């Protein structure tokens, strides 16, 4: 069996969607399937997949934003790619290639799935194209492809705009964790950690305001920031006035789970989300979590027991939540334990991978197809 997996961008290896397509690709390959990738651009993600032994097609003309000529050329390239590779099933990840790929799959009579990794038409001022995506998704819902939401929030949003229930299913994200048996509470300041791209979706302004409030109150803490993206300079400027050593920009790493084991609390400040894999990874590493109450975050966090949910753009509530762990460091342990229990129940990586493999037909009842 052959599976074609597509994603819009290849300019980073830190995004949750890229980790996702790597993991399902490895699972499908381990079950005997041939896996071929198609990624927009010609970035580090393509290099990493090729190094792992996968065949990758670089769609150099594919752009994230609307670009009629480039989009038509990319659609034609996808049609040619599907005909030449002849996969039994196509799996499209993220919005732009999700639209073009579903169209190409219909025109070539191929079974197809779309995994948006966060609903692209969430109504928030920062999501400037939400009306465009809502109209587009209504139109694309007439195509035969199924849509896989990574949380119940995703499915409910598609139902809201009129997509039939029979075209929707939910496979929750899953991640692996890593433990540090030597980690223990110390007298050092609480070490918060985040991993989020410097893009429109992430709300670093609220996080910076909360950190500024903690600093003005004399509360000791550190924050480690992992990520990259087009607004990196702007984000760094938000924290430029902090004393040296309080805020640490750490770039992109392959071993983020190891960095999580050295931290106390994971924090994610966003304007919209699907079911953040970064939160699941933190839960798998027994970390308490503070996150914006958007998308499927409320499905991952038990308020006041495994972490705290923060109303969007509410720096005051984020300051209070961070202070809870600074004032009572034992909560980092108790909340982390609850988070890990929830992770084991619903969000382990093997459960997710098995669900995709069975749905796509890579395995049926444990037998290779």
C-alpha angles and dihedrals in degrees: 000000000000126000125193114207120192134189130178102229135037100179097104140035094198099075120107091231091058092050087050096054090046092053097047090044091054091047093050091047091050088055091055100263123135110236124202124182133208117193133174119245123005105271142137094288091064091049091050094050093048090049087055089057100258127136109241131188114205112215095202095178095051111111129186094228127062110283112160099200094043091044093052091048091048091049091052090048091051091050090051091046093052092048093048097043094037098202120187091223137017125210117197121195126195128012111283099046087037089064097041095039095051089050092049092047092052092050091050095042094241128150108250143186131194122208108186097186090215125009107273094211100058107147106238128125091242091058093073095179099048095116091050092050092046092055091044094050091050089054095044091049087078089066116095095244119114121231119226115204118200091214141014090261090064092051093047092051091054091047089051093060092047105264108152116253091232090066093053134078136162126228109173119226117255134195142182122244136207129214132214109204090190094057113113141153113279138174090258118113115274109273112220117193134194136180115194134134118252094246140119092274095063123075106214091154093069091044091051091049091051092049089049090054091051090050092051089050091053094242113155118232144129130218125205114199120198121187149071138225147127096297097050094119092049093049092049089051090057089063099034095108095056119108115263114276098023097090118034123189105205104178122217124329135180093216102056092145088064089053090050091056089059094051133075107214133018117219130191122184113190145156093214138359144171111213101319112229089200090064092048090051089051091050089050088054091052095251128150112237136217113190142162111262096245135121114343096341091108088059089059104042128062102209112244093358107065098009144309134288115216124205111244114278092002104138092169093059091045090053090051092049093049089047090056090066095040092052095042112027092178087074090068087066100041094044091046091054092052091047091053092050090053090047092055091049099051117359111050116137098235091057092052095046093048090051093053093045092052095043092050092046095243087127130014119196089340094307122116114248 
